[in-house]
């Protein structure tokens, strides 16, 4: 039964405008189980014929059948599947993968096998093959640790791992000494007799050819001598074919196993050049670290903004003086808000929880021989603590409405004043002096800490607004004016003047610096702003387009801060994107270099059954693994950077799982995007040219 049938095969190479004929009308039959030596001088065409028989190349014309299958009609993937399942190669230069163990070298062709065999069974088969060629003690040795004969034995075991029917050996003893060469030839004879493998030995040495059962001699692309021509012709009279063998089909393989194998190869390639790998990943590491750091810092800042706004008071609206009323004089432009405006807002607007007047002052607070000037010296009512979410006292009590009414000289202080003025002394009941006025400390506020801008919110003194206005700020002033009630002020209940009988009419004419209003809910803020605007325009006798006040939602402050943080984060992410692009270009460059350096390896993989998709996937996985490793290092570096920034600059940071997920996704995207072209270029290599590459 014929394994190989060639009929009038020609092969011509086109070198520019010159045609170079290499094979000329070659006809040949090789029976199954034969040991054939193909002899010829350099340039005789024997290697080209071997490449055709190994399905690495196609004839220019003629017919080539392997096990009854017409090879000239098969596609590239089908040829790759045939090489994987039917053909084994033994090369003169061994072509072993460097820095890879003997066992893994033998295992490599199984990655492209058409058989469905578990990895454990495959490793056991590889171990048995190495033991059968006398390498039981060399399973874990890399090629650099083996002699020439041992390397060739590994190559022979590799050629047998997929159980081929045809074994092609190209000058297998050319790089060996005579004794080792005889051992290898004896091993070939043993394989031919015991396993029934059809063996084609390509050589120019007549002594080597004597070990074969049949010798075919070639000269100038033609067969000029065949020691068993009659027997070969008799085996297949009139060109009758042997029974057709099915074309092997690449079965669907376990995706996880394929990717795991590709990743393992990628790590092996990275270990070969550790320094180059590290420098290649540097761009990705910097880019991913910048992404992580910026996202964690911006997320921490956003959380800090939420805390700050909450500390300033949940759902609060701030009413401040605005432009002077049309037709008013300059003195009336100093302030246009009055205590009874706060009373009216609280009683008339349905979406209000409370509205409190606020008076600000700047003065030093003195206790004994200690002097401290707080960031905030405010006067208000007890409801100020409600509006600011500050109802919990650390020590003592809050002042009362009655104390506001009579202008009592009492105060609440924050933790900073306690530390700076009293030290270890108990503050409640102590007397401090402000503008030479004695104030009794009745309570200590709970701690709020610094806001996002770094201002200490605990550096505060709070007293009744009447006391601050008339005892600290100096009373009325340019902003004072008489007030009259309009018909629109119809809200029920006593006026602020009636509620503060100890102060009298003077309170009605005194302005305040701002009014702090708390809404019932976040959804009520927008309608509340409209309600306040309409009410104050009516009270101040202004037209619909006129205002001598401003109404600000504290969410606007939060949004402004968040927009600033978002802008800075965007700039940082832009820098990170540039770093990732630079890193991606570096990876593309290194992968192109890797393709060039590993051209012979690519040719070897194609010879043992890898198709274009296998090579494409392998180099893509290597690129992605390179970026993923860089991304993981970048995540750690970014986290460390955000912690360092938080420690040095006292800037809030917050770990972000989303940032890590984004970093991984970006790493994969960079690996695929910038690794595709080198991978595609590798997959388009011609296996013959790749094997010859130096």
C-alpha positions in Angstrom: 0.0 0.0 0.0 1.4 3.4 -1.0 1.7 6.1 1.5 3.0 8.7 -0.9 2.2 9.1 -4.6 3.9 11.8 -6.7 3.0 12.3 -10.4 4.9 14.7 -12.6 5.6 17.2 -9.8 7.3 20.5 -10.8 8.4 23.2 -8.4 9.5 26.6 -9.7 10.5 29.6 -7.5 9.9 33.1 -8.8 12.8 35.4 -7.9 11.7 38.8 -9.2 11.5 38.4 -12.9 13.6 35.2 -12.9 12.0 31.7 -12.7 14.2 29.1 -11.0 13.0 25.5 -11.6 13.9 23.2 -8.7 11.9 20.1 -9.3 11.3 18.8 -12.8 8.6 16.2 -13.5 9.3 14.1 -10.3 7.2 10.9 -10.0 7.6 8.8 -6.9 5.8 6.2 -4.8 6.7 5.3 -1.2 5.1 2.4 0.4 3.9 2.4 4.0 6.6 1.3 6.4 9.5 1.9 4.1 12.9 3.3 5.2 14.0 5.5 2.3 17.1 7.6 1.9 16.9 10.6 -0.4 20.4 11.5 -1.6 21.8 14.4 -3.6 24.3 17.1 -3.7 23.5 20.6 -2.5 21.1 22.2 -4.9 19.8 18.9 -6.3 16.3 19.6 -5.0 16.2 17.0 -2.2 15.3 19.5 0.5 12.6 21.0 -1.7 11.1 17.6 -2.3 11.2 16.9 1.5 9.3 20.1 2.1 6.6 19.1 -0.4 6.3 15.7 1.2 6.0 17.3 4.6 3.2 19.6 3.4 5.2 22.7 4.1 5.1 23.7 0.4 2.9 23.1 -2.6 4.1 21.9 -6.1 3.8 24.3 -9.0 2.2 21.5 -11.0 1.5 17.8 -10.8 -0.3 15.6 -8.3 0.7 14.7 -4.7 -1.3 12.2 -2.7 -0.7 11.4 0.9 -2.7 8.4 2.1 -5.0 8.9 -0.9 -5.7 12.6 -0.1 -4.9 15.1 -2.9 -2.6 17.5 -1.1 -2.7 20.2 -3.8 -6.4 20.8 -3.2 -6.1 21.4 0.6 -6.2 24.7 2.4 -3.5 26.0 4.7 -5.4 25.0 7.9 -6.0 21.5 6.4 -2.3 21.2 5.6 -1.4 22.3 9.2 -3.8 19.6 10.5 -2.2 17.0 8.3 1.3 17.9 9.5 0.1 17.7 13.1 -1.6 14.3 12.7 0.4 12.4 10.0 4.0 13.9 9.8 6.9 14.3 12.1 10.1 16.3 11.5 13.6 15.8 12.6 15.9 18.7 11.7 19.7 18.9 11.3 19.9 21.8 13.7 17.5 20.2 16.2 15.3 23.4 16.4 14.6 23.0 20.1 13.0 25.8 22.1 15.7 27.5 24.2 15.4 27.7 28.0 12.7 25.1 27.8 12.9 21.6 29.4 13.2 18.5 27.3 9.7 17.4 28.5 8.2 20.7 27.4 9.9 20.6 24.1 8.4 17.2 23.4 5.0 18.4 24.6 5.0 21.5 22.3 3.4 19.8 19.2 0.5 18.5 21.2 -0.8 22.1 21.5 -1.8 21.8 17.9 -2.8 18.2 17.8 -6.1 17.1 16.3 -6.4 14.5 19.0 -8.4 15.0 22.2 -6.2 13.8 25.0 -5.9 15.1 28.5 -2.8 17.0 29.5 -1.8 14.4 32.1 -1.9 11.7 29.5 0.1 13.8 27.1 2.8 14.5 29.7 3.0 10.8 30.5 3.3 10.0 26.7 6.1 12.6 26.4 7.9 11.1 29.4 7.7 7.6 27.9 9.0 8.8 24.6 12.0 10.5 26.2 12.7 7.4 28.2 12.5 5.2 25.0 15.2 7.3 23.4 17.4 7.0 26.5 16.8 10.4 28.2 15.1 9.2 31.4 17.5 11.4 33.5 17.3 14.5 31.2 13.6 15.3 31.4 14.0 18.7 33.1 17.2 19.7 31.3 17.1 22.7 28.8 18.8 22.3 25.4 21.9 24.2 26.6 22.4 21.5 29.2 22.3 18.6 26.6 24.9 17.3 24.2 24.3 17.3 20.4 23.2 13.7 20.4 20.9 14.2 23.4 19.3 17.2 21.7 18.7 15.2 18.5 17.1 12.5 20.7 14.8 15.1 22.1 13.9 16.2 18.6 13.1 12.6 17.6 10.9 12.2 20.6 9.1 15.4 19.7 8.5 14.2 16.2 6.8 11.1 17.5 4.6 12.6 20.2 1.5 13.0 17.8 2.0 9.4 16.5 2.8 10.3 12.9 2.7 7.8 10.0 5.5 9.6 8.1 8.8 10.7 9.7 11.0 13.2 7.7 14.6 13.6 8.9 16.7 16.3 7.2 20.4 15.6 7.6 19.8 14.3 11.2 23.5 13.3 11.7 25.0 16.4 10.0 25.9 18.1 13.3 26.9 15.0 15.2 30.1 13.0 15.6 30.3 9.7 13.9 29.6 7.6 17.0 26.6 9.6 18.0 25.5 9.6 14.3 25.5 5.8 14.3 23.4 5.8 17.5 20.8 8.1 15.9 20.6 6.0 12.7 20.2 2.9 14.8 17.4 4.6 16.7 15.7 5.4 13.3 16.0 1.7 12.3 14.5 0.7 15.6 11.5 3.1 15.1 11.0 1.8 11.5 11.0 -1.8 12.5 9.2 -1.7 15.9 6.6 1.1 15.2 6.2 0.6 11.4 6.8 4.3 10.8 7.5 5.3 7.2 10.9 7.1 7.4 12.4 9.4 4.7 16.0 10.3 5.5 17.5 13.3 3.5 21.3 13.1 3.3 24.3 13.8 1.0 26.4 11.1 2.8 26.4 7.7 1.1 27.5 6.0 4.4 24.4 7.3 6.1 22.2 6.3 3.1 23.4 2.7 3.5 21.3 2.3 6.6 18.1 2.7 4.6 16.3 0.0 2.7 15.9 2.1 -0.4 18.0 4.9 -1.8 16.7 7.6 -4.2 19.3 9.8 -5.8 18.5 13.3 -7.2 20.4 15.5 -9.6 19.3 18.9 -10.8 15.7 18.4 -9.6 15.2 15.0 -11.2 15.3 11.5 -9.8 18.2 9.7 -11.5 18.4 6.6 -9.5 16.0 4.5 -7.3 17.4 1.3 -5.8 13.9 -0.2 -5.5 12.0 1.4 -8.4 10.6 -1.9 -9.7 9.2 -2.8 -6.3 7.7 0.6 -5.8 6.0 0.4 -9.2 4.7 -3.0 -8.6 3.1 -1.9 -5.3 0.9 0.5 -7.3 0.4 -0.6 -10.9 -1.0 2.0 -13.3 -1.1 4.6 -10.5 -3.9 2.9 -8.6 -4.5 4.6 -5.3 -4.6 3.2 -1.8 -7.6 3.5 0.3 -8.5 7.1 0.9 -7.7 8.5 4.3 -10.0 11.1 5.8 -8.7 14.6 5.8 -7.9 15.5 9.5 -10.1 18.2 11.0 -8.9 20.4 13.8 -11.4 19.6 16.5 -12.6 22.2 19.0 -10.2 22.1 21.9 -10.6 23.1 25.5 -10.3 26.9 25.4 -8.9 27.1 28.9 -6.2 24.6 28.1 -5.3 26.5 24.9 -5.1 29.9 26.7 -3.2 28.4 29.6 -0.7 26.8 27.3 -0.3 30.1 25.4 0.1 32.0 28.7 2.8 29.5 29.8 4.7 30.1 26.6 4.3 33.8 27.1 5.9 33.7 30.6 8.7 31.6 29.2 9.4 34.2 26.5 9.3 37.0 29.1 11.8 35.1 31.4 14.3 34.9 28.5 14.8 38.7 28.6 13.9 39.9 32.0 15.4 43.4 31.7 13.8 44.0 28.3 10.5 42.8 29.5 10.6 45.1 32.5 11.5 48.1 30.3 8.7 47.2 27.9 6.1 47.0 30.7 7.3 50.4 32.1 4.9 52.5 30.0 1.9 50.3 30.9 2.9 50.3 34.6 3.1 54.1 34.6 -0.1 54.5 32.7 -2.1 52.1 34.9 -0.6 53.5 38.1 -1.7 57.0 37.0 -5.2 55.7 36.3 -5.4 54.0 39.6 -4.0 56.9 41.6 -6.2 59.5 39.9 -9.3 57.5 40.3 -8.7 56.7 43.9 -7.8 60.3 44.7 -10.8 61.7 42.8 -13.1 59.1 44.4 -11.7 60.0 47.9 -12.1 63.7 47.1 -15.7 63.1 46.0 -16.4 61.2 49.2 -14.8 64.0 51.2 -17.0 66.6 49.4 -20.1 64.6 50.4 -18.9 64.5 54.0 -18.1 68.3 53.9 -21.5 69.1 52.5 -23.1 66.9 55.1 -21.2 68.6 57.8 -22.2 72.0 56.5 -25.8 70.9 56.8 -27.9 68.4 55.0 -30.2 69.9 52.4 -29.2 73.5 53.2 -29.8 76.7 51.3 -27.8 79.8 52.0 -29.4 83.3 51.5 -26.8 86.1 51.3 -27.0 89.8 50.4 -26.8 90.6 46.7 -26.8 93.6 44.5 -28.4 96.9 45.9 -32.1 97.4 45.4 -32.9 99.6 42.4 -33.2 103.2 43.5 -31.5 102.6 46.9 -28.5 104.6 48.1 -25.1 103.1 48.6 -25.6 102.7 52.4 -28.4 100.3 51.7 -26.2 98.0 49.6 -24.2 96.9 52.6 -26.7 94.3 53.7 -30.3 93.6 52.8 -31.2 90.7 55.0 -33.0 91.1 58.3 -33.9 88.8 61.2 -37.6 88.9 60.4 -36.8 87.7 56.8 -35.6 84.4 58.5 -38.8 84.3 60.5 -40.9 84.8 57.4 -39.1 82.1 55.5 -39.5 79.6 58.3 -43.3 80.3 58.7 -44.4 80.9 55.1 -42.4 78.4 53.0 -43.8 74.9 53.3 -40.6 73.1 52.4 -38.6 74.5 55.3 -37.4 72.7 58.4 -35.8 75.8 59.9 -34.3 79.2 58.9 -31.8 80.9 61.1 -30.1 84.3 60.9 -26.3 84.3 61.0 -24.0 87.1 62.1 -20.2 86.9 61.5 -17.5 88.7 63.4 -13.7 88.7 63.7 -12.2 89.0 67.1 -9.7 87.3 69.5 -10.9 85.0 72.3 -8.9 85.4 75.5 -8.7 83.0 78.5 -6.2 83.9 81.1 -3.0 84.5 79.4 -4.0 82.7 76.3 -5.2 84.4 73.1 -6.8 82.7 70.1 -8.5 84.1 67.0 -10.9 81.4 65.7 -11.7 80.8 62.0 -15.4 81.2 62.7 -17.0 83.5 65.3 -20.7 83.3 64.6 -23.9 84.5 66.1 -27.2 82.6 65.5 -30.1 80.8 67.2 -30.2 77.2 68.6 -31.7 76.0 65.3 -28.3 76.7 63.7 -27.1 73.4 65.2 -30.1 71.7 63.6 -29.3 73.2 60.2 -25.6 72.2 60.5 -26.3 68.6 61.7 -24.4 69.6 64.9 -27.0 68.8 67.6 -24.8 66.4 69.4 -22.8 68.1 72.1 -19.5 66.9 73.4 -19.8 68.7 76.8 -22.4 70.9 78.4 -25.5 72.2 76.6 -26.6 74.5 73.8 -27.8 78.1 74.5 -31.6 78.7 74.4 -34.0 81.0 72.6 -34.5 82.9 75.8 -30.7 83.6 76.0 -30.9 84.8 72.4 -33.8 87.0 73.3 -32.0 88.7 76.2 -28.7 88.8 74.5 -27.0 86.6 77.1 -23.3 86.5 77.0 -23.0 82.7 76.7 -21.2 80.7 74.0 -20.4 77.3 72.5 -16.9 76.5 71.5 -15.3 73.9 69.2 -12.6 71.3 69.9 -9.8 73.5 68.6 -10.6 76.3 71.0 -10.8 73.8 73.8 -7.3 72.6 73.0 -5.8 76.1 72.4 -7.3 77.9 75.3 -8.0 75.4 78.0 -5.6 72.5 77.4 -6.4 69.9 80.0 -8.8 72.1 82.0 -12.5 71.5 82.0 -14.0 74.3 79.7 -17.7 74.3 80.6 -18.4 77.1 83.1 -15.2 79.0 82.3 -15.3 82.6 81.3 -13.6 83.9 78.2 -13.4 87.5 76.9 -14.3 88.8 73.5 -13.9 92.5 72.8 -13.5 93.0 76.5 -16.9 91.3 77.0 -17.1 88.3 79.3 -18.7 85.2 77.8 -19.5 82.0 79.8 -18.8 78.7 78.0 -21.9 76.6 78.4 -21.1 73.8 75.9 -18.5 72.2 73.7 -19.4 71.1 70.2 -18.6 67.7 68.9 -15.7 67.3 66.4 -16.3 67.8 62.7 -12.7 67.9 61.5 -11.4 69.8 58.4 -13.4 70.3 55.3 -12.2 69.5 51.8 -10.3 72.8 51.5 -8.5 72.0 54.7 -10.3 74.6 56.9 -10.7 73.5 60.5 -14.5 73.4 61.2 -13.8 72.9 64.9 -12.1 76.3 65.1 -15.4 78.0 65.9 -17.2 80.0 68.6 -21.0 80.2 68.5 -23.1 82.6 70.5 -26.6 84.2 70.4 -26.7 86.4 67.3 -28.1 89.3 69.4 -25.1 89.2 71.6 -22.6 89.0 68.7 -24.4 91.7 66.9 -24.6 94.3 69.7 -21.7 93.2 71.9 -19.0 92.1 69.5 -19.8 93.6 66.1 -20.9 97.0 67.5 -24.6 97.0 66.7 -26.4 98.6 63.8 -24.4 100.3 61.3 -24.8 101.4 57.7 -27.0 98.5 56.8 -29.7 99.4 59.4 -32.9 100.7 58.2 -36.5 101.0 59.6 -38.8 98.2 58.5 -42.5 98.3 57.9 -44.8 95.4 57.5 -46.4 94.9 54.1 -49.7 93.3 53.2 -47.9 90.2 51.9 -46.5 89.4 55.4 -49.5 87.5 56.5 -47.8 84.5 58.0 -49.3 83.6 61.4 -47.4 83.6 64.7 -45.5 86.3 66.5 -42.8 88.3 64.8 -39.2 88.1 65.7 -39.5 91.4 67.7 -42.3 89.9 69.7 -40.2 86.8 70.3 -37.3 88.8 71.6 -38.8 91.3 74.0 -35.5 91.9 75.8 -34.1 93.6 72.7 -37.1 95.4 71.4 -37.6 97.5 68.2 -33.9 97.7 67.6 -33.8 94.1 66.4 -36.2 94.8 63.6 -33.9 97.3 62.0 -30.7 95.4 62.3 -29.4 93.4 59.3 -27.7 90.0 59.4 -24.9 88.6 57.3 -26.8 85.6 55.9 -29.7 83.3 56.5 -29.2 79.5 56.7 -32.2 77.5 55.6 -32.7 73.7 55.9 -35.0 72.0 53.4 -37.1 69.0 54.2 -35.4 66.8 51.6 -33.1 67.1 48.6 -36.0 67.1 46.2 -37.5 70.1 48.1 -34.5 72.3 47.5 -35.4 73.5 44.0 -39.0 74.5 44.9 -37.7 76.0 48.2 -35.3 78.3 46.3 -38.3 79.6 44.2 -40.4 80.1 47.3 -37.6 82.1 49.1 -37.0 84.2 46.0 -40.7 85.1 45.6 -41.1 85.8 49.3 -38.1 88.1 49.7 -38.9 90.0 46.5 -42.4 90.6 47.9 -41.0 91.6 51.3 -38.3 93.9 49.8 -40.8 95.3 47.3 -38.8 94.2 44.2 -39.9 93.4 40.7 -39.8 89.9 39.2 -36.4 90.6 37.6 -34.9 92.4 40.6 -32.9 91.0 43.5 -31.0 92.4 46.4 -30.1 88.9 47.7 -28.7 85.6 46.4 -30.0 82.1 47.1 -27.4 79.4 46.9 -27.9 75.7 47.1 -25.0 74.1 49.0 -25.1 71.4 46.3 -23.8 74.1 44.0 -20.7 74.4 46.1 -20.4 70.6 46.1 -20.9 70.5 42.3 -18.3 73.2 41.8 -15.8 71.3 43.9 -16.6 68.0 42.2 -16.3 69.6 38.8 -12.9 70.9 39.8 -11.8 67.5 41.0 -13.3 65.9 37.9 -11.3 68.4 35.7 -8.0 67.6 37.5 -8.8 63.9 37.3 -9.5 64.3 33.6 -6.1 65.9 33.1 -4.4 63.2 35.1 -6.2 60.5 33.1 -5.2 62.2 29.9 -1.5 62.0 31.0 -2.2 58.3 31.9 -3.7 57.7 28.4 -0.6 59.2 26.8 1.6 56.9 29.0 -0.5 53.9 28.0 -0.2 54.8 24.3 3.5 55.2 24.6 3.7 51.9 26.5 1.5 50.3 23.8 3.9 51.5 21.1 6.8 50.1 23.0 5.0 46.7 23.3 4.3 46.7 19.6 8.0 47.4 18.9 9.2 44.7 21.2 6.7 42.2 19.9 7.9 42.9 16.3 11.5 42.3 17.6 10.3 39.1 19.2 8.7 37.9 16.0 12.0 38.5 14.2 14.1 36.8 16.9 11.7 33.8 17.0 11.2 33.4 13.3 12.7 29.9 13.4 10.5 29.0 16.4 7.5 30.1 14.4 8.6 28.0 11.5 9.1 25.0 13.8 5.6 25.4 15.3 4.1 25.6 11.8 6.0 22.5 10.8 4.6 20.5 13.8 1.0 21.5 13.0 0.4 25.1 14.1 -1.8 27.1 11.7 -2.0 30.8 11.2 -4.7 31.2 13.9 -2.6 29.3 16.4 0.4 31.6 15.8 -1.8 34.7 15.9 -3.4 33.7 19.2 -0.1 32.8 20.7 1.5 36.2 20.1 -1.7 38.0 21.0 -1.8 36.2 24.3 1.9 37.0 24.9 1.1 40.7 24.3 -1.9 40.6 26.6 0.0 38.7 29.3 2.8 41.4 29.0 0.2 44.1 29.5 -1.7 42.3 32.3 1.5 41.8 34.3 2.4 45.4 33.8 -1.2 46.3 34.7 -1.0 44.3 38.0 2.2 46.0 38.9 0.7 49.3 37.9 -2.3 48.7 40.2 0.0 48.1 43.2 2.1 51.2 42.2 -1.0 53.3 41.8 -2.4 52.2 45.1 1.0 53.0 46.8 1.0 56.4 45.1 -2.5 57.3 46.2 -1.6 56.3 49.8 1.6 58.4 49.6 -0.2 61.4 48.3 -2.8 61.0 51.1 0.0 60.7 53.7 2.1 63.6 52.5 -0.6 66.1 51.3 -3.3 65.0 53.7 -5.5 64.4 50.7 -8.4 61.9 51.0 -8.1 58.7 49.0 -10.4 55.8 48.7 -9.7 52.3 47.3 -11.6 51.6 44.1 -12.5 48.2 42.8 -13.8 49.9 39.7 -10.4 51.5 39.1 -8.7 48.1 39.3 -11.3 46.6 36.9 -10.8 49.6 34.5 -7.0 49.1 34.8 -7.3 45.4 33.9 -9.6 46.2 31.0 -7.3 48.9 29.7 -4.3 46.5 30.0 -6.1 43.9 27.9 -7.2 46.5 25.4 -3.7 47.8 25.0 -2.3 44.3 24.6 -4.8 43.4 21.9 -4.6 46.7 20.1 -0.8 47.0 20.0 -0.1 43.3 19.8 -2.4 42.4 16.9 -0.1 43.6 14.1 3.0 41.8 15.3 0.9 38.7 15.9 -0.7 39.0 12.4 2.8 39.4 10.9 4.0 36.3 12.6 1.0 34.3 11.5 1.7 35.2 7.8 5.2 33.8 7.8 6.0 31.1 5.4 7.1 28.0 7.4 9.9 27.1 5.0 11.4 30.6 5.0 10.9 30.8 8.7 12.9 27.6 9.3 15.7 28.8 7.1 15.9 32.2 8.9 19.2 33.0 10.5 
